[in-house]
Amino acid sequence: MPSVIVLDTSLSMCRPVQMTDVTEQYQFRNLAVHGLTCLLDYMNTNCKLEFASLMSFSSYRETLVTFTRDFESIKTALMHLEYNERSRIVNALEGVQTLIMEEWGAGVPCQVLLITDGVIGPEIENLKRDIENHYTITEKGIEDSTFPLPFPFPCKLHVLCVANPTDPSLQAALPIYQKIIDISGGGGQVFVPEGPLNFKSVQAMFMKMAETYYKPFHGTLHCGTLTSNVALSPPPEPFSKARDFEMVKAEMSTDIVICGFISIGDVSSPPSHSRHLILPLQINKEEIKPPVIKLENGETNEDESANEDGKQPSFCVLLHGSLRVEGMVAVCQLGCDWYGMLYSWADSKKKSNLMLSVFETGSDVIPWLGSFTNMGPTELVMDSDPPNFPIKPSEKRSYAQNCVVWIRQSGLQADIQKILRHARKLPEKTQNFYKELNRLRRAALSFGFHELLDGMATILDRECTLLPGSAHPDAALQLTHCANALRNCSKDYNTPVLPLRTKFSMDD
């Protein structure tokens, strides 16, 4: 998931650090840059496909590097930072929200890393008041538009404090940092160095955060006797969802077992919990690409190793090509009662990738496929022709009916206009007119929208007065009958408005 690195560039970061094992004088900003450099090196090795951005904040904020996979550009920007006055955390959070919304929108999970020295400064009282006001307004059921949290997108907020654990300023700021993470709602953690403040403790703090929240997923893809070591990007999150009477939690197994294959047309476009890119791993399972070794003559083995990798058989390559040519997907089991599907996905005409779509937990999560446990080879079907998908359930579900949904004003307006179009073509469209009118009437009674019935009656009266002289006499009679029926008839849902029997209709 994309990451935003938010670095405190206030003047307090330029304070000297007292370290017993180092004779040279260093500042807090040197420790922060060292920790971030270690983090970026870790991401460059284990999270090559992740995007990261760098933002600085003090009395004002600045986006130094937009989202990129070139982590070296971020390390270069860390060497040319400018430091100004005091820090303003609220201003930084507003900048993070603007940056992510412009680049990714509200549907992409992100991580925000706030690196600071634990000195909030004079802003601490204003920050406490803003947090208290946010809790007070939220308890009243009112949305707080002044405080930038919670973010409108899924987000994990981490605060990494480059400070001495016994510093009084840090102790005063820790509860505030924790409340900010709690308000964000997406999880996260406050990290503090363990032991005396030095380069080693700061590096250990950043590595602890990286191994907790940026750890790559390595697993094994199985299909019969064929196996392949793979990595998933981004790493899958544990499944957690509150259902009617239980809290469902599950973790993906490191063994991804292919159960069978099915046509793309049959599987259609099922809802997915998450999607991941499948990358083949080397035998050592540590890196996607082998390290470059420098030879005695000064050359490297990069091209030679790449050629050797291209000659090695790979089950992932075989599976990807087969699924793309045959137009099929592979249904796979990801854990106990947890399934997904592997398929070939192309972002352009020249490049395609092997993807994994993870379903929600359960064996019956795709309605038109039925239960995964009941699926088997087509050769076992007794009939001459195998059944086609989707499989229709035997019982008649309530939501399978043609229901009326008025989420926006345009939907209600479209239904009223449809009735008026049929009304202007009476008596030829009598059957369609009454069908649409009763459909609207039943929906209004179901929603308790009784004012709509009076309004519809007024509209029909107006249509009756606007009928041209060449209109059929039965049209005016039917419109008047419907207007009176909407106003005076009982509110019984099961009693429809029936057409008026006139001498014109009887003659017909």
Secondary structure, 3 states (H helix, E strand, C coil): CCEEEEEECCHHHHCEECCCCCCCCEEHHHHHHHHHHHHHHHHHHHCCCCCEEEEEECCCEEEEEEEECCHHHHHHHHCCCCCCCCCCHHHHHHHHHHHHHHHCCCCCCEEEEEEECCCCCCHHHHHHHHHHHHHHHHHCCCCCCCCCCCCCCCEEEEEEECCCCCCHHHHHHHHHHHHHHHHHCCCCCEECCCCCCCHHHHHHHHHHHHHHHCCCEEEEEEECCEEEEEEEECCCCCEEEECCCCEEEECCCCEEEEEEEEEHHHHCCCCCCEEEEEEECCCCCCCCCCCCCECCCCCECHHHHHHHHHHCCCHHHHHHHHHHHHCEEEEEEEECCEEEEEEEEECCCCCEEEEEEECCCCCCCCCCCCCHHHCCCHHHCCCCCCCCCCCCCCCCCHHHCCCCCCCCHHHHHHHHHHHHHHHCCCCCCHHHHHHHHHHHHHHHHHHCCHHHHHHHHHHHHHHHHCCCCCCCHHHHHHHHHHHHHHHHCCCCCCCCCCCCCCHHHHHC
